[in-house]
Amino acid sequence: MSSVKVYTFPRAQGTPSLSPFALKLETFLRMAKIDYECDHSSKFSKKGKIPWILHDGEAVADSSFCIAYLEKKLNRFLDADLNEKDKGTSRAFIKMTEENTVWATLAQGRMVENFPWMLNQIQVPKALQFVARLTFRRKIINNMWAQGIGRHTPEEIRSIAEGDLRSCSQFLGTKPYFMGENATLIDATMFGFLAQLVYSMPEGHWTTALINNNFTNLREYCERMKNEFWPDWNDLLTVKKD
C-alpha cells in the first residue's frame, strides 16, 4: 500500500495544525492506521483548499472527500459497526461543527477578535501584517457575512457557540467517545475542532473558558484522544512542551 501524502499548513505552537480540517484528516489517518507523510509547504489544491491528499497519483481535495476516498480505496470504514440511526446522528454533529460551530468559535475568536495573535501563530513577518489584514482577514470576514453568522452581534455569536458546545457536551456525556466505547469517524472531526479550543486559542479566551468551566468533559475527551492517537503530539509542536 502506497503512503498518503497530505498537503497542509506548517506545524503550529499549540496544536500540530491550526486548521481543524487538517487536524481532522491527520487524526483520521492515525485512527485508520494509514501511513502518511505531510508536505507543510501550504500548497493549495486546485479547489483552492487545504488540506488535500495525493495517493496513487490521484489528487483529492477537501478533508471530507479525502476521508471518503480513503475509506473506499483502502477499505477503512471507521463507522462500520454503527447502525443507520447512529450514522445519521454522527453526520448531523459533524456538519453542525464544520458548518456552524467553527465560524462562531474559531473564525470569530481568531480572525475577528484576535487577528494579531493569529498572525503571530502563523509567523507572519511584521512587514506583511498590514497586507494580511487587508486580504486574509477581510476574506474571512466576508465569508462569515456570506455564511450568515457574520451578520450577528458578538454577543449573539457567542450564544450560538455556547449552544453548540453545550450540545456536544451533553451528547458526549460520560462516554469515552462520541458514539460510545470505540472511536469512530465523528471523533476525527470533533477532536480536530475541539483541540483547537482547548490547546490553541489566545490566553483566557471565552471559548476555552466555556470548556474549562462549563463543559469539562470536552477537555477530558481531547486529552483522551490526544493520548490515544497522538503520542508524538508534543514533538510536533513548534514550541516544545514537556
N, C-alpha and C positions, 0 to 999 in steps of 0.2 A: 504494500500500500504506500503510495507516494505521500509525502508530507504536504500539509496545507500551508500555504504562505498567506499570512494575514498582513494586509496593508493598513497601517494605523498611525496614530499620533505618537510622538515621543513619550517616554515614561514621565511620570509626574511625581510630586512630592508626597501627597497623602494617600493616593491610590496608584496602582500601576498604570492606569489611564484616567484622564479627566473626563473622557467620554463614557457615559453609561452604556452606550451601544457597543463600544469597543470592549469594555469590561464584560458585558453580557456575552459577547461572542467568544472571548477567551475562556470565560467560565464554562460555557457550553462545551468547548473543545476539551477542557480538562475533565468535565463530568462524563463525557462520552469516550474518554481515553483515546483521543485522536491526536496524533503527533502533529505539531505545527511549529512554524517559526515566524517571527514578526519582522516586518520591514517598517521602521519607525520614521521614514522619510516624509510622512504626511502627504504621500502621493494619492491624489483623489481618483476615484473611479470615473468611468465615462458618464455616470449619472451625476457626478459632482459630489459624491458622498464618501464618507469614511465611517466605519471600516468596510473593506471588501476583501475577497479572497481570490487566490489563484490555485487551482487544483487540476492536475492532469491537462494543463493547457487551457482550461476554461475559467474565465473571469466571472465572478458573481458578486454583485453589489447589493448593499443593504443587509444589515445583520440578520433580519428575519429570513430573507431569501437565502442567505449564506447557510443558515442553520437548516432550512428546509431542503436545500440541495444536498448537504452532507448527510442528513438523516436518510434520504433515499439512496444516495450514491453508496454510502458505506453501511447502510442498514443499522443505524444507531438511533433508534427511536426512544427517547427518554420517557415518553408518555405511554409506552406500550402497555403498561399494566393498569392504566386509568380507564374507567368506564366513560361512556359518551357524555354523561352529565358532568363528570369531573373535568373532562377535556374542555367542555364549554365554559365552565366556571374559570378554569385556568386561563383560557383565551381572553375572557372578559377582564380579568385583573391585569393581564399583560397589556391589553390595549388601553385600559384606563391609565396605567402607569406611563406608557410610552406616548400617548396622545394627549394626555391632560396633566397628570401629576408632574411630569418632567418640566413642563412650562411654568407651572405655579411655584416650583421649588428651585430647580437648578437654573433655568433661564432667568427667572426673576431674581434669585438670590445672588447669582454670579454676574450676569451680564448687565442687569439693570441697577441693582443696589450696590454692587462691589466690583465694578469693572477694573479699577486699578489693581485690586487683589488678583483678579483673573489674569491680567497681563503679566503680573509677577510670576504666577504659577506656570505660565507657558513661556516664560523667559523672553518676552518681547523687549528688545532694546528701547531705552527711553526715547531715542530719536524717532522711533516709529510708532510710539504710543498714540500720538495725536492722530496719525493716519488710521490706526486701528480703531480708534473711537469713531471716526467718520465713516469707516467702511464696515468692519466686522460687527461692532456693537449696533450700528444703525440697521444692519441687515437683520440681526436677531430681533430687534425691537419691531421692525416692520413685519417680520414673520409672526411675532406674538400678536400683533394687531390683526393680521390676516387670519390667524387661528381663532381669534376672538378673545383670548384671555387678556391680551394687552389693552383691551378697551375698559377693563375694570380698574377700580382704585386699588392701591397697595393693600388696604385692609380687606377688600373683597377677595383679592388673590390669595392672601394668607388664609382666609376662611376656606377657600377651595382646597388649598394644600392640606390644611389641618383635617378637613373632612376625608380626603383621600387617604392620608396616613392613618387616620382612625380606622377606616375600613380595612386597610391592610393589617393593622394590629389586631383588630377584632377577628378577622378571618384566620390569621395565623394562630392566635390563641396560645395554647401551650404545646402545640405540635412542633416537632423539631424542624419540619419543612412545610412549605405552604400547602401541599396536598397530602401530608401525612408523615409516615415514618421514613419514606425514601425521597430523596431529591429528584425532582422532575424538571421539565422544561421551564416552567414558571420560575423556578429558583434561579436560573441563569439570569433572567430579566430582573427579578426583584433584587437579587444581590448586586447586579451591575448598577442598578439605580440607587438602592438604599445605602450601599457602601459609600457613595459619593456624599450623602448627607451625614453619615457617621464619621467618616475619616477625612473628608476633603472639602470643607466649607470654611469660610472666614471664621476666625475665633469668636465664639459667642453668638453665632448666627441663630436666628429664631427657628430655622428648620431643625438644626441639631439640638437645640434646646427642647423642642417638642418631643423628639425621640428620647432624649435623656431624661426628661421629666414626666412625660405622659405615655409614651409608647416604648417602654424599656424592652419589651420582648423583641422589637425590631432590631435594637442594638445587639441583644444576645444572639439573635438569628444571624446577624452579619459576622459576629465572632465565630459562630459555629461553621458557617460556610467558608470563611477565610481559613480556619484551621483545617477543614476537611479537604478543600480543593486548591488552596494557595499556600502550601507550606513554605514557599520561597517568596512570599509577599514582601517582607521587609527588604530582601535582597534586590528587589526590582524597583524600589523607590529611589528617586534622585536624591532625596535627603534621607540617609540611612537612619533606621530606628532600632533600638535594642529589642 
